[in-house]
Amino acid sequence: GAVVSQHPSRVICKSGTSVKIECRSLDFQATTMFWYRQFPKKSLMLMATSNEGSKATYEQGVEKDKFLINHASLTLSTLTVTSAHPEDSSFYICSARVAGTSGHANTGELFFGEGSRLTVL
Amino acid sequence: TQLLEQSPQFLSIQEGENLTVYCNSSSVFSSLQWYRQEPGEGPVLLVTVVTGGEVKKLKRLTFQFGDARKDSSLHITAAQPGDTGLYLCAGALTGTASKLTFGTGTRLQVTL
C-alpha cells in the first residue's frame, strides 16, 4: 500500500518556540492531505485540510495563525505549531488520500502517517 | 457534538470470545471506514463500506453498513490478543469533500 511518512516522530520543545512537522507521501502524489490531533486515549480530531498550491481549510475552532499549514508540493505538507505552549502537547497525525478506483469521491483509501508526539515544556 | 458515537468505549475480553462494536449517527454518510490504531502509531484502514446494507468480511472481522447509511457495526469472532487496539469508525458526510469525521473510538483489550 501507499506510504505516508511523518517527521519527527517525537519532539520536545520549550514553551514559546515553534515546531515544524513534515508529512510526506512517499510513493504517490497527494493533492490533499489532512492534519489531525489526538489526545491520549481519544479519537482523532480533524484540524485542517491541506490543499496543494492553495490555502489550507481549517476546522471550526482551530487557530490558523497558531497552526500554520503549507502544502508546497504534491508530496509534502507541513504543520508548524507557532509559539507552542504546554496545552499544544499532543499526538499530531497526517493523512493523504489515494484516488479511489470505484470512481466514488470518498472511497479512496486514506493512508496515515506514523504520527508525531509533541511535548511542550 | 460528536457526529459518530461508538459503543462501547472500552471492552476487555478473553481470547476466543466474540464481540461487536457499534458506530451510530443521526447523519447520513456516503461511505464509512473502519480503522485500527495501536499506541504511538497512525490508524490503519480495515475496510470501506459504501452501500446501505453492505456486509464485508475480513477473516474473523465482519463489517456491516446500515440500510440508511447512518450506522455501522464491526463484529469480531474468536478474538485474539493481536486484535487489541483502538478501533475507529470514520465517515464521509454526503455532499462533502473527501474529509472524514472520526468516531469516538472503542478501545479493545483481548487477554489470554
Interface residues (C-beta under 8 A of the other chain):
Chain A: V4 Q6 T32 F34 Y36 K41 K42 S43 L44 M45 L46 T49 F91 I93 S95 R97 S102 H104 A105 N106 T107 G108 E109 L110 F111 F112 G113 E114 G115 R117
Chain B: S30 S31 Q33 Y35 G40 E41 G42 P43 V44 L45 T48 V50 L86 L88 A90 A92 A97 S98 K99 L100 T101 F102 G103 T104 G105 R107
